[in-house]
Structures are given as C-alpha cells and as structure tokens.
Amino acid sequence: MSLIQKYRNHPLAQENERLFPRISNQRLNAYLKEIADICGIKRNLTFHLARYTFATTITLSQGVPIESISQMLGHTKITTTQIYASVLEDKLGRDMEQVQGRIGATFGKAS
C-alpha cells in the first residue's frame, strides 16, 4: 500500500491510468540486478525470469486455473500460457523418475 500511495500522483502513472509508472525492460532488469546484488542472489534476475517464475512456481504449481494465469500474464491466446504448463509436466516426469530411483535404492530394487 505504501508503494501505491507513493506513486498515486506520479504523472506517468496518471497519464497511462495505471498504479505505477511504466519503465523500460532494460531499466527493470537493471533494478532486478541491483536487488539480486543486495540480497546476495547469484542468479541473473530478469523480467522474463520473473514472469516465468510467477507463471510456473507461484500460480500453476499452486493450482491456479490456466485461464486465470493467461489473463494475469496478458496473453491473448491460451496456447501461449499452455507452454508453461507443458514445462511443468516435463519437470514432473523427471521428478517422478528421481523418486522412483530413490525408492528402488531404498528397497534394494533397480529402477
């Protein structure tokens, strides 16, 4: 709420009828790099990575309907959003293979 209050009267936010002023992708990525440095995060944070994480880890894997996620991401076609779902299904398959291997190792059976 404090951020909303801070930018409430910002001319660029008002001009575009938004809560916050828009910034370029380049500037946003620079801010994310600063945040990563401050927090000691070694990964290269980007806007793309943030959207991907939101779509997969924060929403899809938590059971949010894909139609809702599609709207949140501003996709005009749900098939664009379904790409994120297929990535999760691939990861799920790999994770289950690892579980099967661990179970086999634990109970003395080959996977």
N, C-alpha and C positions, 0 to 999 in steps of 0.2 A: 504494500500500500504506500510505503514511503517513496518508492520509485515512481508510482503513478502520480502522487502528489508533486514530486519534484518536476516532472515533465508535463504536468497538466496544461500549462500555458506556453509551452515551447512552440514557437511559430511554425516549425516544420511538422510537428505533430498535429497542430490545429489545421494547417493547410491541407494535409492529407487525411484528416478525420481519423487519426489513429491515437492510441495511447502514448506511443513513443515516436520520436523522430526516426526516420529511416536512415540507415547508414550503409555504406557500400560493403560488399562482400569482403573486399580487401581490408577495410578498416575493422570489420567484425573479426576476421581471422587474426588480425594484429592484437585486438583486445583479448581474444581467446589465448593467444600465445603468452600474453602478459599474465593472465590468470593462471595458466599452467605453470609458468615460472614461479609465481608467488606461492602456489600450492605444492610445488615440487613434483609436478606431474611430468614424466619424461616423454609421454606420447604427444605427437603433433596434433593438437586440437584444432579442428576446422569446423566451419558451419556445416559442411557436408557430414562430417562425423557426428556432429550434434543431432542433426536430423535423423541420421541412420540409427543412432542410439535411442532417440525418442521413439522412432517407429518400431524398433525391434524389442529392445530391453524394457522400455518404460510402458509401452502400450500393448503390442501384440502378445508378448510373453506373459502379460498380466491379464489377458482375456478380453481386452477392449475389442469390440467388433471392427472388422477391417473397413467397413463402410464409414464408421466414425473417424478412424485414423486417416482414411483417404480425404475426408473433409478437413480435418485438422491440418494436414500437410498441404492442402490446396491443390490436390491432384484433380484433374478434370476427368480422368478415366481411372476406374478402379483397378484395371490391369496394371497400371503403374505401381499402385500400392501392393498388389499381389506379389511383386518381385521380392519385397521384404519378407512376405510370408514364406515364399519358397526357400529363401535363405535360412529361415528358422527351421524349416522341415529338414533341410540338408544337415544343419548342425544337430538337430535332434537325432537323426540317424547315426551320425558319428558318435554322439554322446552315448547312445544306447549300445553301440558296438564296444565302447570302452567299458561300460557297465558289464556287458556280457563277458568280456575278457577278465575283469576283476572277479566276477562271480566264479568263473571257471578256475581261476588261480586259487581262489579261496577254498573251493571244494575239490581241488585236485583234478579238474577236468580241463581238457584243452578247449579253447574257444573256437 
